[in-house]
Amino acid sequence: MEHSITNNHRPPYGIIAILMIGAFISMLNETLLNVALPSIMKNLNVGASTVQWLSTGYMLVNGVMVPATAFLIQKYSVRRLFLTAISLFTVGTFLAGFAPAFPVLLLARMIQASGSAIMMPLLMNVMLTSFPPEKRGAAMGLFGLVFIFAPAVGPTLSGWLLEHYDWRMLFHLVSPIAVIILLIAVFLLKDKKGKVDLRLDFLSLLLSSVGFGGLLYGFSSAGDKGWDSPQVYMTIIVGAISLVLFIFRQFKLEKPMLEFRIYKYPMFALSSSISIVIAMAMFSGMLLLPLYVQSIRGISTFKSGLLMLPGSLLMGIMSPITGKLFDKFGGRVLAVIGLSIMTLTTYFFSKLTLDTSYTQLMILYSLRLFGMSMVMMPVMTNGLNQLPARLYPHGTAMNNTLQQVSGAIGSALLITVMSNRTKTHATDLAASATKHLTQQPTPAVIAEMKHQIAMKAMLEGINDSFLVSVGIAFIALVLALFIKRTKQAEDPAAVNTQGQKVGSKLAES
């Protein structure tokens, strides 16, 4: 039986289920690998800056591919796009599992990313076109399960697998699941799509790739290489110039690759701004807490994953509930409550000590994610609801792209704050310790003092970085006060087309 996604009265639940499972394993694989980077360094004999390319390269391919998904979704059927995406992901996963050397593993990760980049925007677009606005909150809540549950399970599952198996098991675990989804999609995933007269503007693709790719690479490298590195500021400058040229070109094209006119819809523009700020604030918990738990407290990878699991599961459970609450009450109430909780808990994270209890960390992190669960999907859905259906692919592509770029900027900003403040605190603490010395210490005492100063300085650096994150979250809270419940806007293109049809009929008569 064939399905027409946009014309069916009943949502295509089978298609959505297949897309959801595919998106879930692609996100799960991304979070599984982050914990395994130290093991890969040892096994393949590469340095930290080299192994980081497994994450950076994955992110860069996503940054290049996601803006093009608006064009791909309009041009090709769901079946064709998903089969291409899951095939690329499956090939990449198999190749990674048997990679004999690091360059092969990096190539495999980039092949994975090229498939993964298509899945999330495709799934979100199908959800938007399959459900009316009044039921879209609950539907997007289910989408949030994929968006949230994979990152929740990933670190804990990865920690357990790495304690018992080689890092290759992370890929061997996902490979058969990917093959099964591919086979199911081949036989069951069917949808109709007429021939679409749409051609890709290759200059737009080039400018988009250099623009978004340059920004992502530049900001991602800033935390490691420093802002004064030519490799950082030159790629950011080139990326920014390319992005400006890309935007100007889109306004000149009759059928742009990525439609920037969606920002004339005020609630979409507002939701996009809030999502950018939230993505920046969100990384404080994802980056800084594991750093504190593992580097300062010496807690194992598996236990640090367990610490984050209850909050992530709570966020996953809340996602469909939040969706239903959104349908009933709208986005503003949920966003204001959620961001208030996020801001408050982030402030408490800025008061960490060398002996903050494991239970306290778990409760704070769980509350923070509980607040976040009331913000991400409602804000995004409220903005997308205002767009005409024709612009959904552009809205979803824009949201996904900006979240990646803002996440990279947020990471770079917070890591920079942490590094700089750690150096400042280390200097101050060393000066204070030297001042209070009454006699010449032994080498053992000096070594212990250096260790204590380093740990204390890093702790204060993390606290300062969390404090910056409080300010970022507060900006999002203020913006959330201006959210209004939206109705789908009239499509000017559709109105013009109808006007032309009426005009031609009048002329004929």
C-alpha positions as CSV (number, residue, x, y, z in Angstrom):
1,M,0.0,0.0,0.0
2,E,1.4,3.4,-1.0
3,H,1.1,6.5,1.2
4,S,0.9,10.1,0.3
5,I,2.2,12.0,3.2
6,T,0.8,15.4,2.5
7,N,-2.6,14.4,1.2
8,N,-3.6,11.6,3.7
9,H,-6.2,12.4,6.3
10,R,-4.6,9.8,8.6
11,P,-0.9,10.4,9.5
12,P,1.5,7.8,8.0
13,Y,2.4,6.2,11.3
14,G,4.4,3.4,9.6
15,I,6.6,5.8,7.7
16,I,7.1,8.0,10.9
17,A,8.1,4.9,12.9
18,I,10.7,3.8,10.4
19,L,12.1,7.3,10.2
20,M,12.2,7.6,14.0
21,I,14.2,4.4,14.5
22,G,16.6,5.5,11.8
23,A,17.1,8.9,13.4
24,F,17.4,7.3,16.8
25,I,20.4,5.0,15.9
26,S,22.1,7.8,14.0
27,M,22.0,10.1,17.1
28,L,22.9,7.1,19.4
29,N,26.0,6.4,17.4
30,E,27.1,10.0,17.7
31,T,26.8,10.0,21.5
32,L,28.3,6.5,21.9
33,L,31.6,7.5,20.3
34,N,32.3,10.7,22.3
35,V,33.1,8.6,25.4
36,A,35.3,6.2,23.4
37,L,37.8,8.8,22.1
38,P,40.5,8.1,24.7
39,S,40.3,4.3,23.9
40,I,40.6,5.0,20.2
41,M,43.7,7.3,20.9
42,K,45.5,4.4,22.5
43,N,44.4,1.7,20.1
44,L,45.2,3.6,16.9
45,N,48.2,5.5,18.4
46,V,46.9,9.1,17.6
47,G,47.0,12.3,19.7
48,A,44.1,14.2,21.3
49,S,44.0,16.9,18.6
50,T,43.9,14.2,15.8
51,V,41.2,11.9,17.4
52,Q,39.0,15.0,18.0
53,W,38.5,15.1,14.2
54,L,36.1,12.1,14.7
55,S,33.7,14.5,16.3
56,T,34.7,17.7,14.4
57,G,34.6,16.0,11.0
58,Y,31.2,14.5,11.8
59,M,29.9,18.0,12.8
60,L,31.4,19.7,9.7
61,V,29.7,17.2,7.3
62,N,26.4,17.8,9.2
63,G,27.0,21.6,8.8
64,V,27.6,21.3,5.1
65,M,24.7,18.8,4.5
66,V,21.9,20.1,6.6
67,P,21.4,23.5,4.7
68,A,21.0,21.4,1.5
69,T,18.2,19.2,3.1
70,A,15.6,21.9,2.3
71,F,16.3,21.4,-1.4
72,L,16.5,17.6,-1.1
73,I,13.2,17.3,0.8
74,Q,11.4,19.4,-1.9
75,K,13.1,17.6,-4.8
76,Y,12.9,13.9,-3.8
77,S,10.4,11.5,-2.1
78,V,10.7,10.5,1.5
79,R,11.5,6.9,0.4
80,R,14.3,7.9,-1.9
81,L,15.9,10.3,0.6
82,F,15.6,7.9,3.6
83,L,17.0,4.9,1.7
84,T,20.0,7.0,0.6
85,A,20.5,8.3,4.1
86,I,20.3,4.9,5.9
87,S,22.4,3.3,3.2
88,L,25.2,5.9,3.7
89,F,24.9,5.5,7.5
90,T,25.1,1.7,7.3
91,V,28.1,1.7,5.0
92,G,29.9,4.2,7.2
93,T,29.1,2.1,10.4
94,F,30.4,-1.2,8.9
95,L,33.5,0.5,7.6
96,A,34.2,2.2,11.0
97,G,33.8,-1.1,12.8
98,F,36.6,-2.7,10.8
99,A,38.7,0.3,10.2
100,P,42.4,-0.7,10.2
101,A,43.8,2.8,10.7
102,F,42.6,6.3,11.8
103,P,42.2,7.8,8.3
104,V,39.8,5.0,7.4
105,L,37.9,5.5,10.6
106,L,37.6,9.2,9.9
107,L,36.3,8.6,6.4
108,A,33.8,6.1,7.8
109,R,32.5,8.7,10.3
110,M,32.1,11.3,7.6
111,I,30.1,8.8,5.4
112,Q,27.9,8.2,8.5
113,A,27.4,11.9,9.0
114,S,26.3,12.4,5.4
115,G,23.5,10.0,6.0
116,S,22.7,11.2,9.5
117,A,22.4,14.8,8.4
118,I,19.4,14.0,6.2
119,M,17.5,12.0,8.7
120,M,16.6,14.5,11.4
121,P,15.3,17.3,9.1
122,L,13.5,14.7,7.0
123,L,11.7,13.2,10.1
124,M,10.8,16.7,11.4
125,N,9.4,17.7,8.0
126,V,7.2,14.6,7.8
127,M,5.9,15.3,11.3
128,L,5.0,18.8,10.4
129,T,3.2,17.9,7.2
130,S,1.4,14.9,8.7
131,F,-0.3,16.6,11.7
132,P,-2.5,19.7,11.9
133,P,-1.2,22.6,14.1
134,E,-3.6,21.8,17.0
135,K,-2.1,18.2,17.3
136,R,1.4,19.0,16.3
137,G,2.7,19.5,19.9
138,A,2.0,15.9,20.9
139,A,3.5,14.6,17.6
140,M,6.6,16.7,18.1
141,G,6.8,15.5,21.7
142,L,7.3,12.0,20.3
143,F,10.0,13.4,18.0
144,G,11.6,14.8,21.1
145,L,11.9,11.3,22.5
146,V,14.3,10.5,19.6
147,F,16.0,13.8,20.0
148,I,16.5,13.3,23.8
149,F,16.5,9.6,24.5
150,A,19.5,8.7,22.3
151,P,21.9,11.2,24.0
152,A,20.5,10.0,27.3
153,V,21.3,6.3,26.7
154,G,24.5,6.9,24.7
155,P,27.1,7.8,27.4
156,T,26.0,5.2,29.9
157,L,25.8,2.4,27.3
158,S,29.1,3.4,25.9
159,G,30.7,3.4,29.4
160,W,29.5,-0.1,30.0
161,L,30.5,-1.4,26.6
162,L,34.0,0.1,26.9
163,E,34.5,-1.6,30.3
164,H,33.8,-5.0,28.8
165,Y,34.7,-4.8,25.1
166,D,36.9,-3.0,22.5
167,W,35.7,0.4,21.1
168,R,34.8,-1.4,17.8
169,M,31.8,-3.0,19.6
170,L,30.2,0.5,19.5
171,F,29.9,0.2,15.7
172,H,29.3,-3.6,15.7
173,L,26.3,-3.1,18.0
174,V,24.7,-0.5,15.6
175,S,25.5,-2.2,12.3
176,P,22.9,-5.0,12.3
177,I,20.2,-2.6,13.5
178,A,21.0,-0.3,10.6
179,V,20.8,-3.2,8.2
180,I,17.4,-4.3,9.6
181,I,16.0,-0.7,9.3
182,L,17.3,-0.5,5.7
183,L,15.6,-3.8,4.7
184,I,12.3,-2.7,6.4
185,A,12.5,0.6,4.6
186,V,13.1,-1.1,1.2
187,F,9.9,-3.2,1.6
188,L,7.5,-1.0,3.6
189,L,8.5,2.6,3.0
190,K,6.5,3.9,0.1
191,D,5.2,7.4,-0.8
192,K,4.2,9.3,-3.9
193,K,5.9,12.4,-5.2
194,G,5.4,14.0,-8.5
195,K,8.2,15.3,-10.7
196,V,9.6,18.5,-9.2
197,D,11.2,21.1,-11.5
198,L,13.9,22.2,-9.0
199,R,17.6,22.5,-9.7
200,L,20.4,22.8,-7.1
201,D,22.4,26.1,-7.4
202,F,26.0,24.8,-7.0
203,L,27.3,28.3,-6.1
204,S,24.9,28.4,-3.2
205,L,26.0,24.9,-2.1
206,L,29.6,26.0,-2.3
207,L,29.0,29.2,-0.3
208,S,26.9,27.4,2.2
209,S,29.5,24.7,2.7
210,V,32.4,27.2,3.2
211,G,30.2,29.5,5.3
212,F,28.7,27.1,7.8
213,G,31.7,24.7,7.7
214,G,34.1,27.6,8.3
215,L,32.1,28.9,11.3
216,L,31.7,25.4,12.8
217,Y,35.4,24.5,12.4
218,G,36.6,27.9,13.6
219,F,34.5,28.0,16.8
220,S,35.1,24.3,17.5
221,S,38.9,24.8,17.3
222,A,38.9,28.0,19.4
223,G,38.7,26.1,22.8
224,D,41.8,24.0,21.9
225,K,43.9,26.3,19.8
226,G,43.0,29.7,21.2
227,W,41.3,32.7,19.6
228,D,44.6,34.2,18.5
229,S,45.4,31.2,16.3
230,P,45.2,32.1,12.5
231,Q,43.6,28.7,11.9
232,V,40.7,29.9,14.2
233,Y,40.1,33.5,13.2
234,M,40.8,33.1,9.5
235,T,38.3,30.2,9.2
236,I,35.7,32.2,11.1
237,I,36.3,35.3,8.9
238,V,36.2,33.3,5.6
239,G,33.1,31.4,6.9
240,A,31.3,34.7,7.9
241,I,32.1,36.3,4.5
242,S,30.9,33.2,2.6
243,L,27.7,33.1,4.7
244,V,26.9,36.8,3.9
245,L,27.4,36.1,0.2
246,F,25.3,33.0,0.5
247,I,22.4,34.9,2.1
248,F,22.5,37.7,-0.6
249,R,22.5,35.0,-3.3
250,Q,19.4,33.4,-1.8
251,F,17.5,36.6,-2.1
252,K,18.3,36.9,-5.8
253,L,17.3,33.3,-6.7
254,E,13.7,32.6,-7.7
255,K,13.9,29.2,-6.0
256,P,16.6,29.6,-3.2
257,M,18.4,26.6,-1.7
258,L,17.6,27.9,1.8
259,E,14.9,30.5,2.1
260,F,15.9,33.3,4.5
261,R,12.6,35.1,4.0
262,I,11.1,32.8,6.7
263,Y,12.5,35.3,9.2
264,K,9.8,37.8,8.2
265,Y,7.4,35.6,10.2
266,P,7.9,37.1,13.7
267,M,7.3,34.0,15.9
268,F,9.6,31.8,13.8
269,A,12.3,34.5,14.1
270,L,11.8,34.7,17.9
271,S,11.7,30.9,18.3
272,S,14.9,30.6,16.2
273,S,16.6,33.2,18.4
274,I,15.6,31.4,21.6
275,S,16.7,28.1,20.3
276,I,20.2,29.5,19.4
277,V,20.6,30.9,23.0
278,I,19.3,27.6,24.6
279,A,21.7,25.5,22.5
280,M,24.6,27.7,23.7
281,A,23.5,27.4,27.3
282,M,22.8,23.7,27.0
283,F,26.5,22.9,26.3
284,S,27.5,24.1,29.7
285,G,26.0,21.0,31.3
286,M,27.2,18.7,28.5
287,L,30.8,19.9,28.6
288,L,31.5,21.2,32.0
289,L,29.8,18.7,34.3
290,P,31.7,15.6,32.8
291,L,34.9,17.7,33.1
292,Y,34.2,18.4,36.8
293,V,33.1,14.8,37.6
294,Q,35.9,13.0,35.8
295,S,38.9,15.4,36.0
296,I,38.4,16.9,39.4
297,R,36.5,14.3,41.3
298,G,38.0,11.2,39.6
299,I,34.7,9.5,39.0
300,S,34.8,6.8,36.3
301,T,33.3,7.3,32.8
302,F,30.6,4.7,33.5
303,K,29.5,6.3,36.8
304,S,29.6,9.8,35.3
305,G,27.2,8.5,32.6
306,L,25.0,7.0,35.3
307,L,24.9,10.4,37.0
308,M,23.4,12.0,33.9
309,L,21.0,9.1,33.0
310,P,18.1,9.8,35.4
311,G,17.8,13.4,34.2
312,S,18.0,12.4,30.5
313,L,15.4,9.7,31.1
314,L,13.2,12.2,32.8
315,M,13.6,14.6,29.9
316,G,12.6,11.8,27.5
317,I,9.5,10.9,29.6
318,M,8.5,14.5,29.8
319,S,8.8,15.1,26.0
320,P,5.4,13.6,24.9
321,I,3.8,15.1,28.1
322,T,5.2,18.5,27.2
323,G,3.9,18.1,23.7
324,K,0.3,17.6,24.9
325,L,0.7,20.6,27.4
326,F,1.9,22.7,24.4
327,D,-1.3,21.8,22.4
328,K,-3.4,22.9,25.4
329,F,-1.6,26.0,26.8
330,G,0.8,27.1,24.1
331,G,4.5,27.7,24.2
332,R,5.0,30.8,26.4
333,V,3.9,29.3,29.7
334,L,6.1,26.2,29.2
335,A,9.1,28.1,28.0
336,V,9.0,30.6,30.9
337,I,8.7,27.9,33.5
338,G,11.3,25.7,31.9
339,L,13.8,28.5,31.4
340,S,13.3,29.7,35.0
341,I,14.2,26.2,36.2
342,M,17.2,26.0,33.8
343,T,18.5,29.4,34.9
344,L,18.2,28.6,38.7
345,T,19.8,25.1,38.5
346,T,22.6,26.5,36.3
347,Y,23.3,29.1,39.0
348,F,23.5,26.3,41.6
349,F,26.0,24.6,39.3
350,S,28.2,27.7,39.5
351,K,28.6,27.0,43.2
352,L,30.3,23.6,42.9
353,T,32.9,22.6,45.6
354,L,35.6,19.9,45.8
355,D,33.2,17.7,47.8
356,T,29.7,18.4,46.3
357,S,27.9,15.1,46.7
358,Y,27.1,12.7,43.9
359,T,23.4,12.7,44.8
360,Q,23.3,16.5,44.8
361,L,24.9,16.6,41.3
362,M,22.4,14.0,40.0
363,I,19.3,15.9,41.4
364,L,20.5,19.3,40.1
365,Y,21.3,17.8,36.6
366,S,17.9,16.1,36.5
367,L,16.0,19.3,37.5
368,R,18.0,21.2,34.8
369,L,17.0,18.7,32.1
370,F,13.4,18.7,33.4
371,G,13.3,22.5,32.7
372,M,14.9,22.0,29.3
373,S,12.3,19.4,28.4
374,M,9.7,22.2,28.7
375,V,11.5,24.5,26.3
376,M,13.2,22.9,23.3
377,M,10.3,21.3,21.3
378,P,7.5,23.8,22.3
379,V,9.6,26.8,21.3
380,M,10.7,25.2,18.0
381,T,7.2,23.9,17.2
382,N,5.5,27.3,18.0
383,G,7.8,29.0,15.5
384,L,7.4,26.4,12.7
385,N,3.6,26.5,13.2
386,Q,3.5,30.0,11.8
387,L,5.2,29.1,8.5
388,P,3.2,28.1,5.4
389,A,3.6,24.4,4.6
390,R,5.7,25.2,1.6
391,L,8.4,26.6,3.8
392,Y,8.6,23.7,6.4
393,P,11.7,22.2,4.7
394,H,13.5,25.6,5.0
395,G,12.4,26.1,8.6
396,T,13.6,22.7,9.7
397,A,16.9,23.0,7.8
398,M,17.5,26.5,9.3
399,N,16.7,25.3,12.8
400,N,19.0,22.3,12.6
401,T,21.9,24.3,11.0
402,L,21.7,27.2,13.5
403,Q,21.6,24.8,16.5
404,Q,24.8,23.2,15.3
405,V,26.5,26.5,14.8
406,S,25.3,28.0,18.1
407,G,26.3,24.8,19.9
408,A,29.8,25.2,18.5
409,I,29.9,28.9,19.5
410,G,28.6,28.1,23.0
411,S,31.2,25.3,23.4
412,A,34.0,27.6,22.3
413,L,32.8,30.5,24.5
414,L,32.4,28.3,27.7
415,I,35.7,26.4,27.2
416,T,37.5,29.8,26.6
417,V,36.0,31.3,29.8
418,M,36.9,28.2,31.7
419,S,40.5,28.1,30.4
420,N,41.2,31.8,31.0
421,R,39.6,31.9,34.4
422,T,41.5,28.7,35.4
423,K,44.8,30.4,34.6
424,T,43.8,33.5,36.5
425,H,42.7,31.5,39.6
426,A,45.9,29.4,39.4
427,T,48.1,32.5,39.5
428,D,46.2,34.0,42.4
429,L,46.2,30.8,44.4
430,A,49.9,30.2,43.8
431,A,50.7,33.8,44.9
432,S,48.5,33.3,48.0
433,A,50.1,29.9,48.9
434,T,53.7,31.3,48.5
435,K,52.8,34.3,50.7
436,H,51.8,32.1,53.6
437,L,54.8,29.7,53.5
438,T,56.8,29.9,56.7
439,Q,59.6,27.6,55.6
440,Q,61.1,26.0,52.5
441,P,58.8,23.1,51.6
442,T,60.0,19.6,50.5
443,P,59.6,18.5,46.8
444,A,56.8,16.2,47.9
445,V,54.9,19.1,49.5
446,I,55.5,21.3,46.5
447,A,54.1,18.6,44.2
448,E,51.0,18.3,46.4
449,M,50.6,22.0,46.5
450,K,50.7,22.3,42.7
451,H,48.2,19.5,42.4
452,Q,45.8,21.2,44.9
453,I,46.2,24.6,43.2
454,A,45.5,23.0,39.8
455,M,42.3,21.3,41.0
456,K,41.0,24.3,42.8
457,A,41.8,26.7,39.9
458,M,40.0,24.4,37.4
459,L,37.0,24.1,39.8
460,E,36.7,27.9,40.0
461,G,37.2,28.1,36.2
462,I,34.3,25.7,35.7
463,N,32.1,27.7,38.2
464,D,32.8,30.9,36.3
465,S,31.9,29.3,33.0
466,F,28.6,28.0,34.6
467,L,28.0,31.6,35.7
468,V,28.3,32.9,32.1
469,S,25.8,30.1,31.2
470,V,23.4,31.6,33.7
471,G,23.5,34.9,31.9
472,I,22.9,33.1,28.5
473,A,19.9,31.2,29.9
474,F,18.5,34.4,31.4
475,I,18.6,36.1,27.9
476,A,16.5,33.2,26.6
477,L,14.1,33.6,29.6
478,V,13.5,37.3,28.7
479,L,13.0,36.5,25.0
480,A,10.4,33.7,26.0
481,L,8.2,36.4,27.6
482,F,7.4,37.6,24.0
483,I,6.2,34.3,22.7
484,K,2.6,34.3,21.3
485,R,0.5,31.4,20.2
486,T,0.7,31.2,16.4
487,K,-1.6,30.4,13.5
488,Q,-0.3,29.2,10.1
489,A,0.4,32.3,8.0
490,E,-1.1,32.6,4.5
491,D,1.3,31.6,1.8
492,P,1.9,34.6,-0.6
493,A,3.1,32.3,-3.3
494,A,-0.2,30.3,-3.1
495,V,-2.3,33.5,-3.1
496,N,-0.5,34.8,-6.2
497,T,-1.0,31.5,-8.0
498,Q,-4.7,31.5,-7.2
499,G,-5.0,35.1,-8.3
500,Q,-3.3,34.3,-11.6
501,K,-5.7,31.4,-12.2
502,V,-8.8,33.6,-11.4
503,G,-7.3,36.3,-13.7
504,S,-6.8,33.9,-16.6
505,K,-10.4,32.5,-16.2
506,L,-11.8,36.1,-16.3
507,A,-9.7,36.9,-19.4
508,E,-11.0,33.7,-21.1
509,S,-14.7,34.6,-20.3
